[in-house]
């Protein structure tokens, strides 16, 4: 597997699992890119995690943006794919 796209679940057990445990497992497996689409992080964020370090169960590079700000995948099979308003919707207001 070369890319994971994870929609973060609501509720404490779901968010913890999606943001932390699953990402550690993906890094440990050497998955080159992991994308988190997170409705439960403030007003919504997209995080792109790359450069897995399997021995540390972590990603060395993380980019996080608010909904409405484009982010482009720098690695993996979807390199160059942009996630923006078409996927997340416009920026949310408090």
PyMOL Python script that loads the backbone (N, CA, C, O; Angstrom):
from pymol import cmd

cmd.read_pdbstr("""\
ATOM      1  N   UNK A   1       0.847  -1.172   0.000  1.00  0.00           N
ATOM      2  CA  UNK A   1       0.000   0.000   0.000  1.00  0.00           C
ATOM      3  C   UNK A   1       0.895   1.238   0.000  1.00  0.00           C
ATOM      4  O   UNK A   1       1.907   1.294   0.697  1.00  0.00           O
ATOM      5  N   UNK A   2       0.499   2.222  -0.793  1.00  0.00           N
ATOM      6  CA  UNK A   2       1.331   3.404  -0.952  1.00  0.00           C
ATOM      7  C   UNK A   2       0.756   4.685  -0.365  1.00  0.00           C
ATOM      8  O   UNK A   2       1.484   5.657  -0.166  1.00  0.00           O
ATOM      9  N   UNK A   3      -0.557   4.694  -0.083  1.00  0.00           N
ATOM     10  CA  UNK A   3      -1.204   5.906   0.404  1.00  0.00           C
ATOM     11  C   UNK A   3      -2.392   5.529   1.272  1.00  0.00           C
ATOM     12  O   UNK A   3      -3.164   4.632   0.933  1.00  0.00           O
ATOM     13  N   UNK A   4      -2.531   6.218   2.387  1.00  0.00           N
ATOM     14  CA  UNK A   4      -3.689   6.067   3.275  1.00  0.00           C
ATOM     15  C   UNK A   4      -4.379   7.420   3.358  1.00  0.00           C
ATOM     16  O   UNK A   4      -3.728   8.447   3.549  1.00  0.00           O
ATOM     17  N   UNK A   5      -5.701   7.416   3.213  1.00  0.00           N
ATOM     18  CA  UNK A   5      -6.488   8.622   3.465  1.00  0.00           C
ATOM     19  C   UNK A   5      -7.463   8.261   4.570  1.00  0.00           C
ATOM     20  O   UNK A   5      -8.292   7.367   4.406  1.00  0.00           O
ATOM     21  N   UNK A   6      -7.366   8.945   5.681  1.00  0.00           N
ATOM     22  CA  UNK A   6      -8.130   8.633   6.881  1.00  0.00           C
ATOM     23  C   UNK A   6      -9.071   9.783   7.205  1.00  0.00           C
ATOM     24  O   UNK A   6      -8.638  10.927   7.337  1.00  0.00           O
ATOM     25  N   UNK A   7     -10.350   9.481   7.331  1.00  0.00           N
ATOM     26  CA  UNK A   7     -11.333  10.447   7.830  1.00  0.00           C
ATOM     27  C   UNK A   7     -11.382  10.250   9.348  1.00  0.00           C
ATOM     28  O   UNK A   7     -11.740   9.170   9.817  1.00  0.00           O
ATOM     29  N   UNK A   8     -11.035  11.260  10.099  1.00  0.00           N
ATOM     30  CA  UNK A   8     -10.975  11.142  11.554  1.00  0.00           C
ATOM     31  C   UNK A   8     -12.391  11.023  12.118  1.00  0.00           C
ATOM     32  O   UNK A   8     -13.272  11.824  11.809  1.00  0.00           O
ATOM     33  N   UNK A   9     -12.580  10.006  12.947  1.00  0.00           N
ATOM     34  CA  UNK A   9     -13.881   9.743  13.574  1.00  0.00           C
ATOM     35  C   UNK A   9     -14.100  10.664  14.760  1.00  0.00           C
ATOM     36  O   UNK A   9     -13.147  11.126  15.388  1.00  0.00           O
ATOM     37  N   UNK A  10     -15.365  10.926  15.060  1.00  0.00           N
ATOM     38  CA  UNK A  10     -15.699  11.756  16.212  1.00  0.00           C
ATOM     39  C   UNK A  10     -15.616  10.973  17.512  1.00  0.00           C
ATOM     40  O   UNK A  10     -15.586   9.742  17.509  1.00  0.00           O
ATOM     41  N   UNK A  11     -15.581  11.682  18.599  1.00  0.00           N
ATOM     42  CA  UNK A  11     -15.495  11.054  19.914  1.00  0.00           C
ATOM     43  C   UNK A  11     -14.052  10.750  20.271  1.00  0.00           C
ATOM     44  O   UNK A  11     -13.238  10.462  19.394  1.00  0.00           O
ATOM     45  N   UNK A  12     -13.739  10.811  21.536  1.00  0.00           N
ATOM     46  CA  UNK A  12     -12.354  10.641  21.986  1.00  0.00           C
ATOM     47  C   UNK A  12     -11.702   9.347  21.519  1.00  0.00           C
ATOM     48  O   UNK A  12     -10.595   9.403  20.984  1.00  0.00           O
ATOM     49  N   UNK A  13     -12.326   8.187  21.690  1.00  0.00           N
ATOM     50  CA  UNK A  13     -11.641   6.960  21.237  1.00  0.00           C
ATOM     51  C   UNK A  13     -11.365   6.964  19.729  1.00  0.00           C
ATOM     52  O   UNK A  13     -10.308   6.510  19.292  1.00  0.00           O
ATOM     53  N   UNK A  14     -12.309   7.473  18.939  1.00  0.00           N
ATOM     54  CA  UNK A  14     -12.123   7.508  17.493  1.00  0.00           C
ATOM     55  C   UNK A  14     -11.041   8.458  17.058  1.00  0.00           C
ATOM     56  O   UNK A  14     -10.203   8.106  16.227  1.00  0.00           O
ATOM     57  N   UNK A  15     -11.041   9.662  17.605  1.00  0.00           N
ATOM     58  CA  UNK A  15     -10.033  10.648  17.198  1.00  0.00           C
ATOM     59  C   UNK A  15      -8.639  10.201  17.626  1.00  0.00           C
ATOM     60  O   UNK A  15      -7.681  10.348  16.868  1.00  0.00           O
ATOM     61  N   UNK A  16      -8.522   9.662  18.826  1.00  0.00           N
ATOM     62  CA  UNK A  16      -7.211   9.191  19.289  1.00  0.00           C
ATOM     63  C   UNK A  16      -6.700   8.063  18.398  1.00  0.00           C
ATOM     64  O   UNK A  16      -5.526   8.043  18.029  1.00  0.00           O
ATOM     65  N   UNK A  17      -7.567   7.140  18.059  1.00  0.00           N
ATOM     66  CA  UNK A  17      -7.179   6.018  17.210  1.00  0.00           C
ATOM     67  C   UNK A  17      -6.746   6.495  15.832  1.00  0.00           C
ATOM     68  O   UNK A  17      -5.695   6.089  15.335  1.00  0.00           O
ATOM     69  N   UNK A  18      -7.548   7.353  15.212  1.00  0.00           N
ATOM     70  CA  UNK A  18      -7.254   7.814  13.858  1.00  0.00           C
ATOM     71  C   UNK A  18      -6.028   8.710  13.795  1.00  0.00           C
ATOM     72  O   UNK A  18      -5.214   8.577  12.881  1.00  0.00           O
ATOM     73  N   UNK A  19      -5.885   9.616  14.748  1.00  0.00           N
ATOM     74  CA  UNK A  19      -4.770  10.572  14.715  1.00  0.00           C
ATOM     75  C   UNK A  19      -3.455   9.964  15.189  1.00  0.00           C
ATOM     76  O   UNK A  19      -2.387  10.342  14.707  1.00  0.00           O
ATOM     77  N   UNK A  20      -3.526   9.039  16.119  1.00  0.00           N
ATOM     78  CA  UNK A  20      -2.292   8.558  16.735  1.00  0.00           C
ATOM     79  C   UNK A  20      -1.990   7.100  16.425  1.00  0.00           C
ATOM     80  O   UNK A  20      -1.016   6.806  15.733  1.00  0.00           O
ATOM     81  N   UNK A  21      -2.802   6.191  16.923  1.00  0.00           N
ATOM     82  CA  UNK A  21      -2.493   4.767  16.790  1.00  0.00           C
ATOM     83  C   UNK A  21      -2.389   4.314  15.340  1.00  0.00           C
ATOM     84  O   UNK A  21      -1.435   3.631  14.965  1.00  0.00           O
ATOM     85  N   UNK A  22      -3.362   4.691  14.531  1.00  0.00           N
ATOM     86  CA  UNK A  22      -3.329   4.265  13.130  1.00  0.00           C
ATOM     87  C   UNK A  22      -2.140   4.875  12.398  1.00  0.00           C
ATOM     88  O   UNK A  22      -1.480   4.194  11.614  1.00  0.00           O
ATOM     89  N   UNK A  23      -1.863   6.142  12.645  1.00  0.00           N
ATOM     90  CA  UNK A  23      -0.726   6.783  11.970  1.00  0.00           C
ATOM     91  C   UNK A  23       0.595   6.129  12.359  1.00  0.00           C
ATOM     92  O   UNK A  23       1.479   5.971  11.518  1.00  0.00           O
ATOM     93  N   UNK A  24       0.732   5.751  13.621  1.00  0.00           N
ATOM     94  CA  UNK A  24       1.947   5.037  14.046  1.00  0.00           C
ATOM     95  C   UNK A  24       2.057   3.702  13.302  1.00  0.00           C
ATOM     96  O   UNK A  24       3.139   3.324  12.853  1.00  0.00           O
ATOM     97  N   UNK A  25       0.936   2.996  13.178  1.00  0.00           N
ATOM     98  CA  UNK A  25       0.943   1.713  12.475  1.00  0.00           C
ATOM     99  C   UNK A  25       1.297   1.895  10.997  1.00  0.00           C
ATOM    100  O   UNK A  25       2.044   1.093  10.436  1.00  0.00           O
ATOM    101  N   UNK A  26       0.770   2.935  10.372  1.00  0.00           N
ATOM    102  CA  UNK A  26       1.075   3.186   8.963  1.00  0.00           C
ATOM    103  C   UNK A  26       2.555   3.525   8.782  1.00  0.00           C
ATOM    104  O   UNK A  26       3.189   3.049   7.840  1.00  0.00           O
ATOM    105  N   UNK A  27       3.100   4.335   9.671  1.00  0.00           N
ATOM    106  CA  UNK A  27       4.527   4.671   9.593  1.00  0.00           C
ATOM    107  C   UNK A  27       5.372   3.422   9.811  1.00  0.00           C
ATOM    108  O   UNK A  27       6.350   3.202   9.096  1.00  0.00           O
ATOM    109  N   UNK A  28       5.003   2.605  10.792  1.00  0.00           N
ATOM    110  CA  UNK A  28       5.727   1.364  11.082  1.00  0.00           C
ATOM    111  C   UNK A  28       5.727   0.443   9.858  1.00  0.00           C
ATOM    112  O   UNK A  28       6.698  -0.271   9.612  1.00  0.00           O
ATOM    113  N   UNK A  29       4.623   0.465   9.091  1.00  0.00           N
ATOM    114  CA  UNK A  29       4.511  -0.362   7.884  1.00  0.00           C
ATOM    115  C   UNK A  29       5.229   0.251   6.684  1.00  0.00           C
ATOM    116  O   UNK A  29       5.334  -0.383   5.634  1.00  0.00           O
ATOM    117  N   UNK A  30       5.726   1.487   6.834  1.00  0.00           N
ATOM    118  CA  UNK A  30       6.461   2.144   5.755  1.00  0.00           C
ATOM    119  C   UNK A  30       5.585   2.751   4.674  1.00  0.00           C
ATOM    120  O   UNK A  30       6.054   2.974   3.558  1.00  0.00           O
ATOM    121  N   UNK A  31       4.312   3.024   4.983  1.00  0.00           N
ATOM    122  CA  UNK A  31       3.409   3.666   4.017  1.00  0.00           C
ATOM    123  C   UNK A  31       3.964   5.063   3.727  1.00  0.00           C
ATOM    124  O   UNK A  31       4.123   5.852   4.658  1.00  0.00           O
ATOM    125  N   UNK A  32       4.265   5.396   2.459  1.00  0.00           N
ATOM    126  CA  UNK A  32       4.927   6.665   2.152  1.00  0.00           C
ATOM    127  C   UNK A  32       4.136   7.922   2.472  1.00  0.00           C
ATOM    128  O   UNK A  32       4.728   8.961   2.766  1.00  0.00           O
ATOM    129  N   UNK A  33       2.798   7.851   2.420  1.00  0.00           N
ATOM    130  CA  UNK A  33       2.003   9.058   2.657  1.00  0.00           C
ATOM    131  C   UNK A  33       0.708   8.695   3.366  1.00  0.00           C
ATOM    132  O   UNK A  33       0.045   7.712   3.034  1.00  0.00           O
ATOM    133  N   UNK A  34       0.369   9.517   4.353  1.00  0.00           N
ATOM    134  CA  UNK A  34      -0.870   9.362   5.109  1.00  0.00           C
ATOM    135  C   UNK A  34      -1.547  10.731   5.156  1.00  0.00           C
ATOM    136  O   UNK A  34      -0.927  11.729   5.525  1.00  0.00           O
ATOM    137  N   UNK A  35      -2.825  10.765   4.779  1.00  0.00           N
ATOM    138  CA  UNK A  35      -3.591  12.009   4.792  1.00  0.00           C
ATOM    139  C   UNK A  35      -4.695  11.874   5.834  1.00  0.00           C
ATOM    140  O   UNK A  35      -5.449  10.901   5.820  1.00  0.00           O
ATOM    141  N   UNK A  36      -4.791  12.848   6.738  1.00  0.00           N
ATOM    142  CA  UNK A  36      -5.867  12.886   7.731  1.00  0.00           C
ATOM    143  C   UNK A  36      -6.799  14.040   7.391  1.00  0.00           C
ATOM    144  O   UNK A  36      -6.372  15.193   7.333  1.00  0.00           O
ATOM    145  N   UNK A  37      -8.057  13.732   7.169  1.00  0.00           N
ATOM    146  CA  UNK A  37      -9.078  14.754   6.971  1.00  0.00           C
ATOM    147  C   UNK A  37      -9.877  14.774   8.265  1.00  0.00           C
ATOM    148  O   UNK A  37     -10.543  13.800   8.614  1.00  0.00           O
ATOM    149  N   UNK A  38      -9.800  15.898   8.972  1.00  0.00           N
ATOM    150  CA  UNK A  38     -10.236  15.933  10.366  1.00  0.00           C
ATOM    151  C   UNK A  38     -11.267  17.035  10.624  1.00  0.00           C
ATOM    152  O   UNK A  38     -10.915  18.202  10.798  1.00  0.00           O
ATOM    153  N   UNK A  39     -12.530  16.649  10.646  1.00  0.00           N
ATOM    154  CA  UNK A  39     -13.615  17.590  10.975  1.00  0.00           C
ATOM    155  C   UNK A  39     -13.596  17.986  12.447  1.00  0.00           C
ATOM    156  O   UNK A  39     -14.255  18.952  12.833  1.00  0.00           O
ATOM    157  N   UNK A  40     -12.855  17.261  13.267  1.00  0.00           N
ATOM    158  CA  UNK A  40     -12.895  17.431  14.719  1.00  0.00           C
ATOM    159  C   UNK A  40     -11.685  18.190  15.266  1.00  0.00           C
ATOM    160  O   UNK A  40     -11.488  18.244  16.480  1.00  0.00           O
ATOM    161  N   UNK A  41     -10.889  18.765  14.399  1.00  0.00           N
ATOM    162  CA  UNK A  41      -9.714  19.545  14.798  1.00  0.00           C
ATOM    163  C   UNK A  41     -10.036  21.015  14.537  1.00  0.00           C
ATOM    164  O   UNK A  41      -9.904  21.503  13.415  1.00  0.00           O
ATOM    165  N   UNK A  42     -10.458  21.706  15.585  1.00  0.00           N
ATOM    166  CA  UNK A  42     -10.841  23.107  15.428  1.00  0.00           C
ATOM    167  C   UNK A  42     -11.973  23.229  14.425  1.00  0.00           C
ATOM    168  O   UNK A  42     -13.028  22.620  14.599  1.00  0.00           O
ATOM    169  N   UNK A  43     -11.763  24.004  13.387  1.00  0.00           N
ATOM    170  CA  UNK A  43     -12.773  24.201  12.351  1.00  0.00           C
ATOM    171  C   UNK A  43     -12.539  23.286  11.154  1.00  0.00           C
ATOM    172  O   UNK A  43     -13.127  23.489  10.092  1.00  0.00           O
ATOM    173  N   UNK A  44     -11.690  22.289  11.319  1.00  0.00           N
ATOM    174  CA  UNK A  44     -11.389  21.321  10.271  1.00  0.00           C
ATOM    175  C   UNK A  44      -9.985  21.507   9.723  1.00  0.00           C
ATOM    176  O   UNK A  44      -9.582  22.622   9.393  1.00  0.00           O
ATOM    177  N   UNK A  45      -9.241  20.410   9.627  1.00  0.00           N
ATOM    178  CA  UNK A  45      -7.884  20.456   9.093  1.00  0.00           C
ATOM    179  C   UNK A  45      -7.615  19.265   8.187  1.00  0.00           C
ATOM    180  O   UNK A  45      -8.280  18.232   8.266  1.00  0.00           O
ATOM    181  N   UNK A  46      -6.626  19.439   7.331  1.00  0.00           N
ATOM    182  CA  UNK A  46      -6.083  18.359   6.525  1.00  0.00           C
ATOM    183  C   UNK A  46      -4.602  18.279   6.874  1.00  0.00           C
ATOM    184  O   UNK A  46      -3.885  19.279   6.820  1.00  0.00           O
ATOM    185  N   UNK A  47      -4.152  17.078   7.233  1.00  0.00           N
ATOM    186  CA  UNK A  47      -2.741  16.853   7.539  1.00  0.00           C
ATOM    187  C   UNK A  47      -2.179  15.846   6.557  1.00  0.00           C
ATOM    188  O   UNK A  47      -2.810  14.829   6.271  1.00  0.00           O
ATOM    189  N   UNK A  48      -0.991  16.128   6.040  1.00  0.00           N
ATOM    190  CA  UNK A  48      -0.288  15.208   5.156  1.00  0.00           C
ATOM    191  C   UNK A  48       0.997  14.802   5.861  1.00  0.00           C
ATOM    192  O   UNK A  48       1.854  15.637   6.153  1.00  0.00           O
ATOM    193  N   UNK A  49       1.116  13.511   6.128  1.00  0.00           N
ATOM    194  CA  UNK A  49       2.285  12.959   6.807  1.00  0.00           C
ATOM    195  C   UNK A  49       3.093  12.170   5.793  1.00  0.00           C
ATOM    196  O   UNK A  49       2.552  11.306   5.103  1.00  0.00           O
ATOM    197  N   UNK A  50       4.389  12.459   5.696  1.00  0.00           N
ATOM    198  CA  UNK A  50       5.267  11.769   4.758  1.00  0.00           C
ATOM    199  C   UNK A  50       6.592  11.443   5.439  1.00  0.00           C
ATOM    200  O   UNK A  50       6.826  11.836   6.581  1.00  0.00           O
ATOM    201  N   UNK A  51       7.432  10.741   4.747  1.00  0.00           N
ATOM    202  CA  UNK A  51       8.746  10.299   5.203  1.00  0.00           C
ATOM    203  C   UNK A  51       8.590   9.399   6.442  1.00  0.00           C
ATOM    204  O   UNK A  51       8.937   9.792   7.556  1.00  0.00           O
ATOM    205  N   UNK A  52       8.063   8.191   6.225  1.00  0.00           N
ATOM    206  CA  UNK A  52       7.880   7.284   7.359  1.00  0.00           C
ATOM    207  C   UNK A  52       9.215   6.835   7.938  1.00  0.00           C
ATOM    208  O   UNK A  52      10.190   6.629   7.216  1.00  0.00           O
ATOM    209  N   UNK A  53       9.233   6.690   9.239  1.00  0.00           N
ATOM    210  CA  UNK A  53      10.385   6.138   9.965  1.00  0.00           C
ATOM    211  C   UNK A  53       9.880   4.910  10.714  1.00  0.00           C
ATOM    212  O   UNK A  53       9.490   4.999  11.878  1.00  0.00           O
ATOM    213  N   UNK A  54       9.890   3.754  10.029  1.00  0.00           N
ATOM    214  CA  UNK A  54       9.319   2.541  10.618  1.00  0.00           C
ATOM    215  C   UNK A  54       9.896   2.182  11.983  1.00  0.00           C
ATOM    216  O   UNK A  54       9.167   1.716  12.859  1.00  0.00           O
ATOM    217  N   UNK A  55      11.188   2.392  12.171  1.00  0.00           N
ATOM    218  CA  UNK A  55      11.813   2.051  13.453  1.00  0.00           C
ATOM    219  C   UNK A  55      11.318   2.930  14.599  1.00  0.00           C
ATOM    220  O   UNK A  55      11.413   2.540  15.763  1.00  0.00           O
ATOM    221  N   UNK A  56      10.791   4.111  14.280  1.00  0.00           N
ATOM    222  CA  UNK A  56      10.274   5.027  15.295  1.00  0.00           C
ATOM    223  C   UNK A  56       8.742   5.060  15.319  1.00  0.00           C
ATOM    224  O   UNK A  56       8.145   5.700  16.184  1.00  0.00           O
ATOM    225  N   UNK A  57       8.107   4.365  14.360  1.00  0.00           N
ATOM    226  CA  UNK A  57       6.640   4.383  14.219  1.00  0.00           C
ATOM    227  C   UNK A  57       6.133   5.823  14.152  1.00  0.00           C
ATOM    228  O   UNK A  57       5.189   6.199  14.847  1.00  0.00           O
ATOM    229  N   UNK A  58       6.785   6.620  13.296  1.00  0.00           N
ATOM    230  CA  UNK A  58       6.431   8.037  13.174  1.00  0.00           C
ATOM    231  C   UNK A  58       6.740   8.514  11.763  1.00  0.00           C
ATOM    232  O   UNK A  58       7.498   7.887  11.022  1.00  0.00           O
ATOM    233  N   UNK A  59       6.134   9.634  11.416  1.00  0.00           N
ATOM    234  CA  UNK A  59       6.445  10.305  10.154  1.00  0.00           C
ATOM    235  C   UNK A  59       7.344  11.489  10.464  1.00  0.00           C
ATOM    236  O   UNK A  59       7.123  12.213  11.435  1.00  0.00           O
ATOM    237  N   UNK A  60       8.367  11.679   9.626  1.00  0.00           N
ATOM    238  CA  UNK A  60       9.324  12.757   9.849  1.00  0.00           C
ATOM    239  C   UNK A  60       8.805  14.105   9.360  1.00  0.00           C
ATOM    240  O   UNK A  60       9.261  15.150   9.825  1.00  0.00           O
ATOM    241  N   UNK A  61       7.861  14.089   8.428  1.00  0.00           N
ATOM    242  CA  UNK A  61       7.401  15.345   7.847  1.00  0.00           C
ATOM    243  C   UNK A  61       5.875  15.418   7.917  1.00  0.00           C
ATOM    244  O   UNK A  61       5.183  14.512   7.453  1.00  0.00           O
ATOM    245  N   UNK A  62       5.361  16.494   8.495  1.00  0.00           N
ATOM    246  CA  UNK A  62       3.920  16.694   8.607  1.00  0.00           C
ATOM    247  C   UNK A  62       3.569  18.117   8.194  1.00  0.00           C
ATOM    248  O   UNK A  62       4.177  19.085   8.650  1.00  0.00           O
ATOM    249  N   UNK A  63       2.578  18.219   7.324  1.00  0.00           N
ATOM    250  CA  UNK A  63       2.047  19.530   6.932  1.00  0.00           C
ATOM    251  C   UNK A  63       0.565  19.532   7.270  1.00  0.00           C
ATOM    252  O   UNK A  63      -0.158  18.600   6.915  1.00  0.00           O
ATOM    253  N   UNK A  64       0.110  20.576   7.954  1.00  0.00           N
ATOM    254  CA  UNK A  64      -1.284  20.665   8.401  1.00  0.00           C
ATOM    255  C   UNK A  64      -1.839  22.022   8.007  1.00  0.00           C
ATOM    256  O   UNK A  64      -1.225  23.058   8.265  1.00  0.00           O
ATOM    257  N   UNK A  65      -3.015  22.005   7.374  1.00  0.00           N
ATOM    258  CA  UNK A  65      -3.665  23.249   6.968  1.00  0.00           C
ATOM    259  C   UNK A  65      -5.136  23.204   7.353  1.00  0.00           C
ATOM    260  O   UNK A  65      -5.720  22.132   7.510  1.00  0.00           O
ATOM    261  N   UNK A  66      -5.717  24.372   7.502  1.00  0.00           N
ATOM    262  CA  UNK A  66      -7.154  24.486   7.781  1.00  0.00           C
ATOM    263  C   UNK A  66      -7.944  24.212   6.509  1.00  0.00           C
ATOM    264  O   UNK A  66      -7.455  24.403   5.396  1.00  0.00           O
ATOM    265  N   UNK A  67      -9.173  23.760   6.703  1.00  0.00           N
ATOM    266  CA  UNK A  67     -10.078  23.598   5.568  1.00  0.00           C
ATOM    267  C   UNK A  67     -10.097  24.900   4.773  1.00  0.00           C
ATOM    268  O   UNK A  67     -10.061  25.993   5.338  1.00  0.00           O
ATOM    269  N   UNK A  68     -10.155  24.759   3.453  1.00  0.00           N
ATOM    270  CA  UNK A  68     -10.203  25.923   2.578  1.00  0.00           C
ATOM    271  C   UNK A  68      -8.837  26.341   2.065  1.00  0.00           C
ATOM    272  O   UNK A  68      -8.751  27.155   1.144  1.00  0.00           O
ATOM    273  N   UNK A  69      -7.764  25.803   2.639  1.00  0.00           N
ATOM    274  CA  UNK A  69      -6.407  26.081   2.172  1.00  0.00           C
ATOM    275  C   UNK A  69      -5.930  24.842   1.422  1.00  0.00           C
ATOM    276  O   UNK A  69      -5.985  23.733   1.954  1.00  0.00           O
ATOM    277  N   UNK A  70      -5.467  25.026   0.200  1.00  0.00           N
ATOM    278  CA  UNK A  70      -5.005  23.898  -0.593  1.00  0.00           C
ATOM    279  C   UNK A  70      -3.733  23.294  -0.009  1.00  0.00           C
ATOM    280  O   UNK A  70      -2.862  24.002   0.497  1.00  0.00           O
ATOM    281  N   UNK A  71      -3.648  21.959  -0.091  1.00  0.00           N
ATOM    282  CA  UNK A  71      -2.431  21.251   0.280  1.00  0.00           C
ATOM    283  C   UNK A  71      -2.186  20.194  -0.782  1.00  0.00           C
ATOM    284  O   UNK A  71      -3.112  19.492  -1.188  1.00  0.00           O
ATOM    285  N   UNK A  72      -0.946  20.078  -1.234  1.00  0.00           N
ATOM    286  CA  UNK A  72      -0.585  19.159  -2.306  1.00  0.00           C
ATOM    287  C   UNK A  72       0.282  18.040  -1.756  1.00  0.00           C
ATOM    288  O   UNK A  72       1.223  18.279  -0.999  1.00  0.00           O
ATOM    289  N   UNK A  73      -0.048  16.815  -2.145  1.00  0.00           N
ATOM    290  CA  UNK A  73       0.723  15.658  -1.689  1.00  0.00           C
ATOM    291  C   UNK A  73       2.111  15.677  -2.323  1.00  0.00           C
ATOM    292  O   UNK A  73       2.232  15.707  -3.548  1.00  0.00           O
ATOM    293  N   UNK A  74       3.173  15.660  -1.485  1.00  0.00           N
ATOM    294  CA  UNK A  74       4.522  15.747  -2.022  1.00  0.00           C
ATOM    295  C   UNK A  74       5.151  14.398  -2.343  1.00  0.00           C
ATOM    296  O   UNK A  74       6.197  14.347  -2.989  1.00  0.00           O
ATOM    297  N   UNK A  75       4.527  13.294  -1.901  1.00  0.00           N
ATOM    298  CA  UNK A  75       5.134  11.965  -2.029  1.00  0.00           C
ATOM    299  C   UNK A  75       4.085  10.941  -2.426  1.00  0.00           C
ATOM    300  O   UNK A  75       2.886  11.217  -2.404  1.00  0.00           O
ATOM    301  N   UNK A  76       4.553   9.761  -2.789  1.00  0.00           N
ATOM    302  CA  UNK A  76       3.683   8.625  -3.013  1.00  0.00           C
ATOM    303  C   UNK A  76       3.005   8.639  -4.367  1.00  0.00           C
ATOM    304  O   UNK A  76       3.310   9.482  -5.211  1.00  0.00           O
ATOM    305  N   UNK A  77       2.075   7.696  -4.580  1.00  0.00           N
ATOM    306  CA  UNK A  77       1.450   7.529  -5.888  1.00  0.00           C
ATOM    307  C   UNK A  77       0.537   8.688  -6.282  1.00  0.00           C
ATOM    308  O   UNK A  77       0.237   8.867  -7.462  1.00  0.00           O
ATOM    309  N   UNK A  78       0.101   9.464  -5.317  1.00  0.00           N
ATOM    310  CA  UNK A  78      -0.767  10.608  -5.610  1.00  0.00           C
ATOM    311  C   UNK A  78       0.010  11.920  -5.573  1.00  0.00           C
ATOM    312  O   UNK A  78      -0.576  12.992  -5.421  1.00  0.00           O
ATOM    313  N   UNK A  79       1.328  11.830  -5.712  1.00  0.00           N
ATOM    314  CA  UNK A  79       2.172  13.029  -5.690  1.00  0.00           C
ATOM    315  C   UNK A  79       1.608  14.066  -6.651  1.00  0.00           C
ATOM    316  O   UNK A  79       1.324  13.763  -7.810  1.00  0.00           O
ATOM    317  N   UNK A  80       1.449  15.297  -6.158  1.00  0.00           N
ATOM    318  CA  UNK A  80       0.922  16.387  -6.963  1.00  0.00           C
ATOM    319  C   UNK A  80      -0.585  16.575  -6.836  1.00  0.00           C
ATOM    320  O   UNK A  80      -1.119  17.583  -7.296  1.00  0.00           O
ATOM    321  N   UNK A  81      -1.282  15.614  -6.214  1.00  0.00           N
ATOM    322  CA  UNK A  81      -2.727  15.740  -6.025  1.00  0.00           C
ATOM    323  C   UNK A  81      -2.986  16.798  -4.958  1.00  0.00           C
ATOM    324  O   UNK A  81      -2.357  16.790  -3.900  1.00  0.00           O
ATOM    325  N   UNK A  82      -3.908  17.699  -5.240  1.00  0.00           N
ATOM    326  CA  UNK A  82      -4.212  18.788  -4.316  1.00  0.00           C
ATOM    327  C   UNK A  82      -5.546  18.547  -3.635  1.00  0.00           C
ATOM    328  O   UNK A  82      -6.539  18.216  -4.283  1.00  0.00           O
ATOM    329  N   UNK A  83      -5.558  18.716  -2.330  1.00  0.00           N
ATOM    330  CA  UNK A  83      -6.780  18.640  -1.529  1.00  0.00           C
ATOM    331  C   UNK A  83      -7.144  20.068  -1.170  1.00  0.00           C
ATOM    332  O   UNK A  83      -6.357  20.786  -0.553  1.00  0.00           O
ATOM    333  N   UNK A  84      -8.336  20.471  -1.559  1.00  0.00           N
ATOM    334  CA  UNK A  84      -8.790  21.832  -1.299  1.00  0.00           C
ATOM    335  C   UNK A  84     -10.274  21.865  -1.035  1.00  0.00           C
ATOM    336  O   UNK A  84     -10.855  20.872  -0.596  1.00  0.00           O
ATOM    337  N   UNK A  85     -10.885  22.988  -1.296  1.00  0.00           N
ATOM    338  CA  UNK A  85     -12.311  23.190  -1.026  1.00  0.00           C
ATOM    339  C   UNK A  85     -13.203  22.187  -1.731  1.00  0.00           C
ATOM    340  O   UNK A  85     -14.288  21.882  -1.237  1.00  0.00           O
ATOM    341  N   UNK A  86     -12.778  21.669  -2.869  1.00  0.00           N
ATOM    342  CA  UNK A  86     -13.594  20.693  -3.587  1.00  0.00           C
ATOM    343  C   UNK A  86     -13.829  19.447  -2.740  1.00  0.00           C
ATOM    344  O   UNK A  86     -14.833  18.756  -2.915  1.00  0.00           O
ATOM    345  N   UNK A  87     -12.915  19.161  -1.831  1.00  0.00           N
ATOM    346  CA  UNK A  87     -13.018  17.970  -0.991  1.00  0.00           C
ATOM    347  C   UNK A  87     -13.489  18.311   0.416  1.00  0.00           C
ATOM    348  O   UNK A  87     -14.348  17.617   0.960  1.00  0.00           O
ATOM    349  N   UNK A  88     -12.947  19.362   1.014  1.00  0.00           N
ATOM    350  CA  UNK A  88     -13.257  19.684   2.411  1.00  0.00           C
ATOM    351  C   UNK A  88     -14.383  20.668   2.564  1.00  0.00           C
ATOM    352  O   UNK A  88     -14.969  20.782   3.640  1.00  0.00           O
ATOM    353  N   UNK A  89     -14.697  21.381   1.506  1.00  0.00           N
ATOM    354  CA  UNK A  89     -15.654  22.481   1.614  1.00  0.00           C
ATOM    355  C   UNK A  89     -14.916  23.762   1.949  1.00  0.00           C
ATOM    356  O   UNK A  89     -13.709  23.737   2.192  1.00  0.00           O
ATOM    357  N   UNK A  90     -15.624  24.883   1.964  1.00  0.00           N
ATOM    358  CA  UNK A  90     -14.970  26.169   2.240  1.00  0.00           C
ATOM    359  C   UNK A  90     -14.527  26.256   3.702  1.00  0.00           C
ATOM    360  O   UNK A  90     -14.940  25.444   4.530  1.00  0.00           O
ATOM    361  N   UNK A  91     -13.691  27.238   4.009  1.00  0.00           N
ATOM    362  CA  UNK A  91     -13.279  27.446   5.400  1.00  0.00           C
ATOM    363  C   UNK A  91     -14.506  27.607   6.289  1.00  0.00           C
ATOM    364  O   UNK A  91     -15.500  28.209   5.885  1.00  0.00           O
ATOM    365  N   UNK A  92     -14.430  27.075   7.476  1.00  0.00           N
ATOM    366  CA  UNK A  92     -15.548  27.187   8.411  1.00  0.00           C
ATOM    367  C   UNK A  92     -15.347  28.427   9.281  1.00  0.00           C
ATOM    368  O   UNK A  92     -14.217  28.822   9.568  1.00  0.00           O
ATOM    369  N   UNK A  93     -16.445  29.024   9.690  1.00  0.00           N
ATOM    370  CA  UNK A  93     -16.387  30.175  10.588  1.00  0.00           C
ATOM    371  C   UNK A  93     -16.772  29.733  11.990  1.00  0.00           C
ATOM    372  O   UNK A  93     -17.612  28.852  12.173  1.00  0.00           O
ATOM    373  N   UNK A  94     -16.154  30.351  12.956  1.00  0.00           N
ATOM    374  CA  UNK A  94     -16.441  30.005  14.351  1.00  0.00           C
ATOM    375  C   UNK A  94     -17.824  30.446  14.753  1.00  0.00           C
ATOM    376  O   UNK A  94     -18.232  30.235  15.895  1.00  0.00           O
TER     377      UNK A  94
END
""", "prot")
cmd.dss("prot")
cmd.show_as("cartoon", "prot")
cmd.util.cbc("prot")
cmd.orient("prot")
